[in-house]
Amino acid sequence: MDEWEIQDIWTKTLLTFNIKDADGLGIDTTGISASIWKSAKNNYKTHSEMTRINADNELRTLKYADNNNFPTHLSIIVMIHSNTYLFLY
């Protein structure tokens, strides 16, 4: 076994052990470490975009009713926005 193969095995091990339920997330762990990393990045990008779209829809459909508490309404808006965009950048 040469140095590259040993480093690839270490990298694959680190990647797979640091991803909870990689198979459930659709991350292919059968190839070399570079393909695992690419699969994880592509999967995360897709989920991040879907998260942004869902939050955008939720913010657009959120309505203030006259009988609601305005500070509570604002805090809901801030919470949706911050929870979504905290993980995207």
RAKADA-V357819 format. One record per residue. N is the residue number from 0. SS is DSSP state (h for helix, s for strand, l for the rest). PSI is psi in degrees with one decimal (* if undefined). Layout:
# RAKADA-V357819
n=N ss=SS psi=PSI
n=N ss=SS psi=PSI
This chain:
# RAKADA-V357819
n=0 ss=l psi=130.1
n=1 ss=l psi=174.2
n=2 ss=h psi=-40.5
n=3 ss=h psi=-44.0
n=4 ss=h psi=-39.6
n=5 ss=h psi=-45.6
n=6 ss=h psi=-37.4
n=7 ss=h psi=-40.6
n=8 ss=h psi=-44.0
n=9 ss=h psi=-44.1
n=10 ss=h psi=-42.8
n=11 ss=h psi=-42.0
n=12 ss=h psi=-47.0
n=13 ss=h psi=-43.4
n=14 ss=h psi=-47.8
n=15 ss=h psi=-33.2
n=16 ss=h psi=-18.7
n=17 ss=l psi=7.5
n=18 ss=l psi=115.6
n=19 ss=l psi=127.7
n=20 ss=l psi=59.1
n=21 ss=l psi=-40.7
n=22 ss=l psi=-40.3
n=23 ss=l psi=-28.5
n=24 ss=l psi=-4.9
n=25 ss=l psi=21.6
n=26 ss=l psi=124.0
n=27 ss=l psi=117.6
n=28 ss=l psi=16.7
n=29 ss=l psi=-18.8
n=30 ss=l psi=-158.7
n=31 ss=l psi=170.2
n=32 ss=h psi=-34.9
n=33 ss=h psi=-39.0
n=34 ss=h psi=-33.3
n=35 ss=h psi=-45.2
n=36 ss=h psi=-43.6
n=37 ss=h psi=-42.9
n=38 ss=h psi=-42.5
n=39 ss=h psi=-43.7
n=40 ss=h psi=-44.7
n=41 ss=h psi=-40.3
n=42 ss=h psi=-44.8
n=43 ss=h psi=-41.1
n=44 ss=h psi=-41.6
n=45 ss=h psi=-46.7
n=46 ss=h psi=-37.9
n=47 ss=h psi=-42.8
n=48 ss=h psi=-41.2
n=49 ss=h psi=-38.8
n=50 ss=h psi=-42.8
n=51 ss=h psi=-43.8
n=52 ss=h psi=-45.1
n=53 ss=h psi=-42.5
n=54 ss=h psi=-40.0
n=55 ss=h psi=-44.1
n=56 ss=h psi=-42.1
n=57 ss=h psi=-41.5
n=58 ss=h psi=-38.3
n=59 ss=h psi=-31.6
n=60 ss=h psi=-7.8
n=61 ss=l psi=125.2
n=62 ss=l psi=143.7
n=63 ss=l psi=127.7
n=64 ss=l psi=148.6
n=65 ss=l psi=-30.0
n=66 ss=l psi=0.6
n=67 ss=l psi=161.3
n=68 ss=l psi=120.0
n=69 ss=h psi=-45.1
n=70 ss=h psi=-34.8
n=71 ss=h psi=-40.9
n=72 ss=h psi=-46.2
n=73 ss=h psi=-39.5
n=74 ss=h psi=-33.4
n=75 ss=h psi=-43.1
n=76 ss=h psi=-47.2
n=77 ss=h psi=-41.0
n=78 ss=h psi=-46.5
n=79 ss=h psi=-47.3
n=80 ss=h psi=-49.4
n=81 ss=h psi=-38.2
n=82 ss=h psi=-32.9
n=83 ss=h psi=-52.4
n=84 ss=h psi=-9.6
n=85 ss=l psi=-37.8
n=86 ss=l psi=0.0
n=87 ss=l psi=-16.9
n=88 ss=l psi=*
